[in-house]
Amino acid sequence: MATTLFYCQRQGPCTHVYNNSKSLTIHRNTCKDSNEKDDGMDVALAAYRARKAAARISVAERATTIAEVPNIRLQTPEPVPHEPLFVNPPPEIPPQEPSPLPEQPASRGAQAKQPTWKILQQLPEAPVPLPDKPMDELPQAPQASIIAENIIQWPIHTSPNNFGPFREYPSLPSHNPDTNLALGDISDIPSPKPPNQIMTGETQLSPLAAPLEALQAVTAINDILYGLFENFITWGFMNWIWTGSAKKSISKGMKLLEYLKSLLFKLADLIAFDLKAETY
């Protein structure tokens, strides 16, 4: 690799040479030959400044000479006023707007594919357009009396159920239709179908039914409705398990079931049993 040399003065009289610029700078601070005043440099600088001043003076003189030259106007022959230039002046042609050039696509455009004859045969026939309705059959605006009949509200309203809907009746109904409504009738989830209910006369919600007859009808219905269970005892036991306190468990239910199945358990002993008296 070539090494760069740094000379103090290439043409002398100082002949010192260094390998880096830092050493050359330190040498030149103390070199007498480098710091000695050069008279030839001053003479050359003075001559250069003189040439520059002479050039500026010559440019100013030329600008002054051009400004002093008088303006010379060329005399052109004037046309004779009584001789017209044209016997019949040409008609004025309105300027035409340039027609816009059509935009040429950069590449070849995609061509629309036409359906083949097989596809055309498979297409269904277009429907026949409907004929226009005559002016006599145009729908007429409903009369005010018909609108008033549709918005008449009946006076008897039932109380809303848990879901919000209620019923309206023009007169006092003979029975409540919601009596025979089960949970499966208003649920989207399929549930086991309960046994058919026996309708015996009027229910207790009807004001026309006697209290004794209504009570007998409700008792007969409750005797046969045990849901998914076989008998009333099974239904009552499971009802006790799944209702009431959340602290009940299967183990507590098993203990109660073992107690009820014991040979020492007698139903006759519960007739005179008072839970509050035994507790307090």
C-alpha positions as CSV (number, residue, x, y, z in Angstrom):
1,M,0.0,0.0,0.0
2,A,1.4,3.4,-1.0
3,T,2.3,5.8,1.8
4,T,1.4,9.5,1.6
5,L,4.3,11.8,2.2
6,F,3.9,15.3,3.6
7,Y,6.6,17.8,2.5
8,C,7.4,21.1,4.3
9,Q,8.5,22.8,1.0
10,R,8.7,20.6,-2.2
11,Q,11.1,23.0,-4.0
12,G,13.1,24.0,-0.9
13,P,14.9,25.4,0.8
14,C,13.3,23.2,3.7
15,T,13.6,19.5,2.8
16,H,11.8,17.9,5.8
17,V,9.3,15.0,5.0
18,Y,6.7,13.4,7.3
19,N,4.4,10.5,7.2
20,N,1.3,12.3,8.8
21,S,-0.1,15.8,8.8
22,K,0.1,16.2,12.5
23,S,3.9,16.0,12.5
24,L,4.1,18.4,9.5
25,T,2.0,20.9,11.4
26,I,4.3,20.7,14.5
27,H,7.3,21.2,12.3
28,R,5.9,24.2,10.4
29,N,5.3,26.0,13.7
30,T,9.0,26.2,14.3
31,C,10.4,26.1,10.7
32,K,12.2,29.3,9.8
33,D,12.1,28.7,6.0
34,S,8.4,28.1,6.1
35,N,7.6,31.1,8.2
36,E,10.0,33.5,6.3
37,K,8.3,36.3,4.4
38,D,8.0,35.6,0.7
39,D,8.4,38.8,-1.4
40,G,7.6,37.0,-4.6
41,M,4.2,36.1,-3.3
42,D,3.4,39.7,-2.5
43,V,4.4,40.8,-6.0
44,A,2.2,38.2,-7.6
45,L,-0.8,39.1,-5.5
46,A,-0.4,42.8,-6.4
47,A,-0.3,42.0,-10.1
48,Y,-3.4,39.8,-9.8
49,R,-5.4,42.6,-8.1
50,A,-4.3,45.1,-10.8
51,R,-5.6,42.9,-13.6
52,K,-9.0,42.5,-11.8
53,A,-9.3,46.3,-11.5
54,A,-8.5,46.9,-15.2
55,A,-11.1,44.4,-16.2
56,R,-13.8,46.1,-14.1
57,I,-13.0,49.5,-15.6
58,S,-13.2,48.1,-19.2
59,V,-16.7,46.6,-18.5
60,A,-18.0,50.0,-17.2
61,E,-16.7,51.9,-20.2
62,R,-18.4,49.5,-22.7
63,A,-21.7,49.9,-20.8
64,T,-21.5,53.7,-21.0
65,T,-20.8,53.6,-24.8
66,I,-23.8,51.5,-25.4
67,A,-26.1,53.8,-23.4
68,E,-24.9,56.9,-25.5
69,V,-25.9,55.4,-28.9
70,P,-29.1,57.2,-30.1
71,N,-32.2,55.2,-31.0
72,I,-32.6,54.9,-34.7
73,R,-36.2,54.2,-36.0
74,L,-36.7,52.5,-39.3
75,Q,-39.1,54.4,-41.6
76,T,-41.7,52.1,-43.1
77,P,-44.0,53.2,-46.0
78,E,-47.4,54.1,-44.9
79,P,-50.4,52.6,-46.9
80,V,-52.5,54.9,-49.0
81,P,-55.7,55.6,-47.0
82,H,-58.1,55.7,-50.0
83,E,-57.0,52.3,-51.4
84,P,-58.6,49.4,-49.5
85,L,-56.3,46.5,-48.8
86,F,-59.0,43.9,-49.7
87,V,-61.8,44.3,-52.2
88,N,-64.0,41.8,-50.4
89,P,-62.9,41.1,-46.8
90,P,-62.9,37.3,-46.1
91,P,-65.6,36.0,-43.8
92,E,-64.6,35.5,-40.2
93,I,-64.1,31.8,-39.5
94,P,-64.8,30.9,-35.8
95,P,-62.0,29.1,-34.2
96,Q,-62.5,25.4,-33.8
97,E,-61.9,23.7,-30.6
98,P,-59.4,20.9,-30.9
99,S,-61.1,17.5,-30.7
100,P,-59.9,15.5,-27.7
101,L,-57.7,12.7,-28.5
102,P,-59.1,9.3,-27.5
103,E,-57.3,7.7,-24.6
104,Q,-55.4,4.7,-25.8
105,P,-55.2,1.9,-23.3
106,A,-51.7,0.9,-22.2
107,S,-52.4,-2.8,-22.9
108,R,-55.0,-4.8,-24.7
109,G,-58.4,-4.6,-22.9
110,A,-60.1,-7.7,-21.7
111,Q,-62.8,-8.9,-24.0
112,A,-66.2,-9.8,-22.7
113,K,-66.9,-13.5,-23.1
114,Q,-70.2,-14.4,-24.7
115,P,-72.1,-17.4,-23.3
116,T,-72.1,-20.5,-25.5
117,W,-75.2,-21.9,-27.1
118,K,-75.3,-24.8,-24.5
119,I,-75.5,-22.3,-21.7
120,L,-78.1,-20.3,-23.5
121,Q,-80.3,-23.4,-23.9
122,Q,-80.0,-24.2,-20.1
123,L,-81.1,-20.7,-19.0
124,P,-84.8,-20.5,-17.9
125,E,-87.2,-18.4,-19.9
126,A,-87.7,-14.9,-18.8
127,P,-90.9,-14.2,-16.8
128,V,-93.7,-12.6,-18.6
129,P,-94.1,-9.0,-17.5
130,L,-97.2,-8.2,-15.6
131,P,-99.8,-6.1,-17.4
132,D,-100.4,-2.5,-16.2
133,K,-103.2,-2.1,-13.8
134,P,-106.1,-0.1,-15.2
135,M,-106.9,3.2,-13.6
136,D,-110.2,1.9,-12.2
137,E,-108.4,-0.7,-10.1
138,L,-106.0,1.6,-8.3
139,P,-106.0,1.1,-4.5
140,Q,-108.1,3.7,-2.7
141,A,-107.2,5.3,0.6
142,P,-109.0,3.6,3.5
143,Q,-111.9,5.4,5.0
144,A,-111.6,7.1,8.4
145,S,-114.3,4.9,9.9
146,I,-112.4,1.7,9.0
147,I,-109.3,3.0,10.6
148,A,-111.2,4.0,13.7
149,E,-112.6,0.5,14.1
150,N,-109.1,-1.1,14.0
151,I,-107.8,1.1,16.8
152,I,-110.7,0.5,19.2
153,Q,-109.4,-0.9,22.5
154,W,-111.4,-3.4,24.5
155,P,-112.1,-2.4,28.2
156,I,-111.0,-5.6,29.9
157,H,-107.2,-6.2,30.3
158,T,-105.4,-9.1,32.0
159,S,-102.3,-8.5,34.0
160,P,-99.1,-9.0,32.1
161,N,-97.3,-12.3,32.6
162,N,-93.6,-12.7,33.3
163,F,-92.8,-12.1,29.6
164,G,-94.9,-8.9,29.2
165,P,-97.8,-9.9,27.0
166,F,-101.4,-9.5,28.2
167,R,-104.9,-10.1,26.8
168,E,-107.8,-7.9,26.0
169,Y,-111.5,-8.9,26.0
170,P,-114.7,-7.0,25.0
171,S,-116.6,-8.5,27.9
172,L,-115.9,-10.6,31.0
173,P,-114.5,-14.1,29.8
174,S,-116.0,-17.3,31.1
175,H,-112.5,-18.8,31.9
176,N,-108.8,-18.0,31.8
177,P,-107.1,-19.5,28.7
178,D,-103.7,-19.2,30.4
179,T,-104.7,-21.9,33.0
180,N,-103.8,-24.8,30.6
181,L,-100.6,-23.0,29.3
182,A,-97.5,-25.0,30.1
183,L,-93.8,-24.0,30.0
184,G,-93.3,-26.1,26.9
185,D,-95.8,-23.9,25.0
186,I,-93.7,-20.8,25.3
187,S,-90.2,-22.3,25.2
188,D,-88.1,-23.1,22.1
189,I,-86.5,-26.0,23.8
190,P,-88.4,-29.3,23.4
191,S,-89.5,-30.8,26.7
192,P,-91.3,-34.0,27.6
193,K,-95.0,-33.8,27.0
194,P,-96.9,-33.9,30.3
195,P,-100.1,-36.0,30.6
196,N,-103.3,-34.4,29.2
197,Q,-105.2,-32.3,31.7
198,I,-108.8,-33.1,32.3
199,M,-111.1,-30.1,31.9
200,T,-114.0,-30.5,34.3
201,G,-116.4,-27.5,34.1
202,E,-115.2,-24.1,35.1
203,T,-112.0,-23.2,36.9
204,Q,-111.5,-21.3,40.1
205,L,-110.6,-18.1,38.0
206,S,-114.0,-17.9,36.5
207,P,-116.5,-15.8,38.5
208,L,-119.4,-18.0,37.2
209,A,-118.0,-21.2,38.9
210,A,-119.0,-22.2,42.5
211,P,-116.1,-22.3,45.0
212,L,-116.7,-26.0,45.9
213,E,-116.8,-27.2,42.3
214,A,-113.6,-25.2,41.4
215,L,-111.8,-26.7,44.4
216,Q,-112.8,-30.2,43.4
217,A,-111.6,-29.6,39.8
218,V,-108.2,-28.3,41.0
219,T,-107.8,-31.3,43.4
220,A,-108.5,-33.8,40.7
221,I,-106.0,-32.2,38.4
222,N,-103.2,-32.1,41.1
223,D,-103.8,-35.8,41.9
224,I,-102.8,-36.9,38.5
225,L,-100.1,-34.3,37.6
226,Y,-96.7,-35.5,38.8
227,G,-94.7,-34.4,35.8
228,L,-91.9,-36.9,35.2
229,F,-92.3,-38.7,38.5
230,E,-94.3,-41.8,39.2
231,N,-96.3,-40.8,42.2
232,F,-97.0,-37.9,44.6
233,I,-94.3,-39.0,47.2
234,T,-91.5,-39.0,44.6
235,W,-92.6,-35.7,43.2
236,G,-92.7,-34.1,46.7
237,F,-89.3,-35.5,47.7
238,M,-87.7,-34.1,44.5
239,N,-89.5,-30.8,44.9
240,W,-87.9,-30.5,48.4
241,I,-84.5,-31.3,47.0
242,W,-84.5,-28.8,44.2
243,T,-86.2,-25.9,45.9
244,G,-85.5,-23.7,48.9
245,S,-82.0,-23.4,50.4
246,A,-79.0,-23.8,48.1
247,K,-77.1,-25.8,50.9
248,K,-79.1,-28.9,50.2
249,S,-77.1,-31.7,48.6
250,I,-77.6,-35.2,47.3
251,S,-76.0,-36.7,50.5
252,K,-78.5,-34.9,52.7
253,G,-81.3,-36.1,50.5
254,M,-80.0,-39.7,50.8
255,K,-80.0,-39.4,54.6
256,L,-83.6,-38.2,54.6
257,L,-84.6,-40.9,52.2
258,E,-83.0,-43.6,54.5
259,Y,-84.9,-42.2,57.5
260,L,-88.2,-42.3,55.7
261,K,-87.6,-45.9,54.6
262,S,-86.9,-47.0,58.1
263,L,-89.3,-49.4,59.8
264,L,-89.5,-47.1,62.8
265,F,-91.0,-44.3,60.7
266,K,-94.8,-44.0,61.1
267,L,-97.0,-41.5,59.2
268,A,-99.5,-41.5,62.0
269,D,-97.0,-39.9,64.4
270,L,-96.8,-36.8,62.1
271,I,-100.4,-35.9,62.5
272,A,-99.9,-34.2,65.9
273,F,-96.3,-33.1,65.2
274,D,-95.7,-29.3,65.6
275,L,-92.3,-28.2,64.1
276,K,-92.4,-24.8,65.7
277,A,-93.2,-26.2,69.2
278,E,-90.4,-28.7,69.0
279,T,-87.9,-26.1,67.7
280,Y,-88.7,-23.2,70.1
